[in-house]
Amino acid sequence: MSKRWYQENRRDPWRRQAKSKGYRARSAYKLKQIQEKFEVIREGDAVLDVGCHPGGWTQVSVEEAGVEGQIIGVDLKSTSPVEGASVIQGDITHAETIERIEALLDGRELNVVLSDISPKLTGRYDTDQAISLELSTMTLDVACDMLAPGGAFVTKIFQGVGIEGLIKAAKDRFSVVQRYAPMASRNASSETYLVCKNRLPQPRKPARGLSAYEQVQRHLTELGVNVEKAEAEADEDIAVGFRRVSKKD
């Protein structure tokens, strides 16, 4: 841990405020600011927090949905229980994880899917941004499979190649799609959030029969981006989507 990183974190007002208010991460204030502007979570909503560890967004979701709401957090990492929420450990792309979520919902439809997932950073921006893009795209597909019509989806994205393809895929599935950078995001960060509201009953015509993942892959191909080659040139195992791949794959 560098001295500069330590000093910056000590001065970070959002980190101090999160600690004083009992939130598990400063990122809780990113969701609070998204909520203040867009009201994605309503009282009584059923909310799925994908990549919930350490639980800051889950805590805010519990507050916003109230006692009639239902909050479910899921992450590959073990996450300490959050009062008022159900937290499970699992891979959101696995059928068994989806089945566990559906069992908890017990017939109830999701109103909101949230994702503040970040990849395990390699230090190479292009690689990290590409992995983040895949994570966001896969989570968009999960959201569209599970959200009730009219539902909302929020995901973190990093500026870079392919982002316009993801935004187009979102616009084909939601009537309102906006980019938003909360004040609580670090000044040096290239992250922003894609806020999608009012899931359409069915995708717009260009997206019918396609997953968001397939749409984004087509967009990358049109840009001349060879995703498989980029992954193969990684120097070590990296997390892509919700699985592990090796440079030998």
C-alpha positions in Angstrom: 0.0 0.0 0.0 1.6 3.3 -1.1 1.9 6.3 1.2 0.1 8.4 -1.4 -2.9 6.0 -1.5 -3.1 5.9 2.3 -3.0 9.7 2.5 -5.7 10.1 -0.2 -8.0 7.6 1.6 -7.6 9.4 4.9 -8.7 12.6 3.3 -11.6 11.0 1.4 -14.8 12.6 2.8 -17.0 9.9 1.4 -14.9 7.2 3.1 -15.1 9.0 6.4 -18.8 9.7 6.0 -19.5 6.0 5.1 -17.6 4.9 8.2 -19.4 7.3 10.5 -22.8 6.2 9.2 -22.2 2.5 9.4 -22.0 1.8 5.7 -19.5 -0.9 4.7 -18.1 1.0 1.7 -17.8 4.5 0.4 -19.6 3.3 -2.7 -22.8 3.4 -0.7 -22.9 7.1 -1.4 -22.7 6.5 -5.2 -26.0 4.6 -5.0 -27.5 7.2 -2.7 -26.7 9.9 -5.3 -28.0 7.8 -8.1 -31.2 7.2 -6.1 -31.5 10.9 -5.3 -31.4 11.8 -9.0 -33.2 8.9 -10.6 -35.3 7.2 -7.9 -34.6 3.8 -9.3 -35.7 2.1 -6.1 -39.2 2.6 -4.8 -40.7 1.7 -1.5 -41.7 -2.0 -1.5 -39.5 -2.9 -4.5 -37.8 -6.3 -4.9 -34.1 -5.5 -5.6 -31.2 -7.8 -6.7 -27.7 -6.5 -6.0 -25.3 -8.4 -8.2 -21.7 -8.3 -7.0 -22.9 -7.1 -3.6 -19.6 -7.6 -1.6 -19.0 -6.0 0.8 -22.6 -4.9 1.1 -22.8 -1.1 0.9 -25.3 -1.1 -2.0 -27.3 -3.8 -0.3 -27.5 -1.6 2.9 -28.8 1.4 0.9 -31.3 -0.8 -1.0 -32.8 -2.0 2.3 -33.2 1.6 3.4 -34.8 2.7 0.1 -37.2 -0.2 -0.4 -38.4 -0.2 3.3 -40.0 -2.9 5.3 -42.2 -4.1 2.4 -39.3 -4.4 0.1 -37.2 -7.5 -0.6 -33.5 -7.2 -1.1 -31.2 -10.0 -2.4 -27.5 -9.7 -2.7 -25.3 -12.1 -4.6 -21.5 -12.3 -5.0 -18.8 -14.8 -5.7 -17.2 -13.7 -2.4 -18.6 -14.6 0.9 -20.4 -11.5 2.3 -21.4 -10.8 5.9 -25.2 -10.8 6.5 -27.0 -7.5 5.9 -29.9 -6.8 8.2 -33.1 -6.8 6.1 -31.6 -8.6 3.1 -30.9 -12.1 1.9 -27.2 -12.5 0.9 -26.1 -15.6 -1.1 -22.7 -16.6 -2.4 -22.8 -17.8 -6.0 -22.1 -17.2 -9.7 -25.0 -15.2 -11.2 -24.4 -16.9 -14.6 -25.0 -20.4 -13.1 -28.5 -21.9 -13.2 -28.3 -23.0 -9.6 -27.7 -19.4 -8.4 -30.7 -18.2 -10.4 -32.8 -20.9 -8.9 -31.7 -19.9 -5.4 -32.7 -16.3 -6.2 -36.1 -17.4 -7.6 -36.7 -19.5 -4.5 -36.2 -16.5 -2.3 -38.5 -14.4 -4.5 -41.2 -17.1 -4.3 -43.0 -15.9 -7.3 -42.3 -12.2 -6.8 -40.9 -10.3 -9.8 -37.8 -8.1 -9.5 -38.2 -4.4 -9.9 -34.6 -3.4 -9.8 -31.2 -5.0 -10.6 -28.1 -3.2 -9.5 -24.5 -4.0 -10.3 -21.4 -2.2 -8.9 -19.0 -4.9 -10.1 -15.4 -4.1 -10.8 -13.0 -6.6 -12.3 -9.9 -7.7 -10.5 -7.6 -5.1 -11.8 -4.6 -6.1 -13.9 -3.1 -2.6 -14.1 -3.6 -2.6 -17.9 -6.5 -0.2 -18.6 -7.5 -1.7 -22.0 -7.8 -5.2 -20.4 -9.6 -4.0 -17.3 -12.0 -1.9 -19.3 -12.8 -4.9 -21.6 -13.4 -7.2 -18.7 -15.7 -4.6 -17.1 -17.6 -4.2 -20.3 -18.2 -8.0 -20.4 -19.3 -8.0 -16.8 -21.8 -5.2 -17.4 -23.1 -6.8 -20.6 -23.7 -10.2 -18.9 -25.4 -8.5 -16.0 -27.7 -6.6 -18.4 -28.8 -10.0 -19.9 -29.5 -11.3 -16.4 -31.5 -8.2 -15.6 -33.6 -8.5 -18.7 -34.3 -12.1 -18.0 -35.5 -11.4 -14.4 -36.9 -7.9 -14.3 -40.6 -7.2 -14.4 -41.7 -4.9 -17.3 -41.1 -1.3 -16.2 -38.2 -2.4 -14.0 -34.8 -0.6 -13.6 -31.2 -1.5 -14.1 -28.0 0.2 -12.9 -24.5 -0.9 -13.7 -21.0 0.5 -13.4 -19.1 1.1 -16.7 -15.7 2.3 -17.6 -15.2 4.6 -20.6 -13.5 2.9 -23.5 -13.9 0.7 -26.6 -17.3 -1.0 -26.9 -19.2 1.2 -24.4 -21.5 2.6 -27.2 -22.4 -1.0 -28.1 -23.5 -1.7 -24.5 -25.5 1.6 -24.4 -27.2 0.7 -27.7 -28.1 -2.8 -26.3 -29.6 -1.1 -23.2 -31.6 1.4 -25.3 -33.1 -1.6 -27.2 -34.4 -2.9 -23.9 -35.3 0.1 -21.8 -37.1 3.3 -22.7 -34.8 5.5 -20.6 -31.0 5.1 -20.6 -28.6 7.7 -19.2 -25.0 7.9 -18.1 -24.3 9.4 -14.7 -21.2 10.1 -12.7 -21.9 10.4 -9.0 -20.0 13.0 -7.0 -18.8 10.2 -4.7 -16.8 8.6 -7.6 -13.1 9.3 -7.2 -11.8 12.2 -9.3 -9.2 10.1 -10.9 -11.6 7.3 -11.9 -12.9 6.8 -15.4 -16.0 5.0 -14.0 -19.5 6.1 -14.7 -22.9 4.5 -14.3 -25.5 3.4 -16.8 -29.0 4.0 -15.4 -31.8 2.3 -17.3 -35.4 2.7 -16.4 -38.7 1.2 -17.7 -37.8 -2.2 -19.1 -39.7 -2.8 -22.3 -42.1 -5.8 -22.5 -39.9 -7.0 -25.4 -36.7 -5.6 -27.0 -36.9 -3.2 -29.9 -36.8 -4.8 -33.3 -33.0 -4.7 -33.9 -32.3 -6.6 -30.7 -35.0 -9.3 -31.0 -33.5 -12.8 -31.0 -30.2 -11.5 -29.7 -28.8 -11.3 -26.2 -27.1 -8.1 -25.1 -23.8 -10.0 -25.1 -24.2 -11.0 -28.7 -25.1 -7.4 -29.7 -22.0 -6.1 -28.0 -19.8 -8.8 -29.5 -21.1 -7.8 -33.0 -20.4 -4.1 -32.2 -16.8 -5.0 -31.2 -16.3 -7.0 -34.4 -17.5 -4.0 -36.4 -14.9 -1.9 -34.6 -12.2 -4.5 -35.6 -11.6 -5.5 -32.0 -10.4 -9.1 -31.6 -11.6 -9.9 -28.1 -10.2 -13.4 -28.0 -6.8 -12.2 -29.0 -6.8 -9.5 -26.3 -7.7 -12.1 -23.7 -5.0 -14.5 -24.9 -2.3 -11.9 -24.6 -2.9 -11.4 -20.9 0.1 -12.2 -18.8 -1.8 -14.1 -16.1 -5.2 -15.6 -15.3 -7.8 -12.8 -15.3 -11.5 -12.7 -14.4 -13.6 -12.4 -17.5 -17.3 -12.0 -16.8 -18.0 -14.2 -13.9 -15.6 -17.0 -14.8 -11.9 -17.6 -14.7 -9.9 -18.0 -18.0 -6.3 -18.6 -18.6 -4.1 -17.2 -21.4 -4.0 -20.8 -22.7 -7.8 -20.9 -23.2 
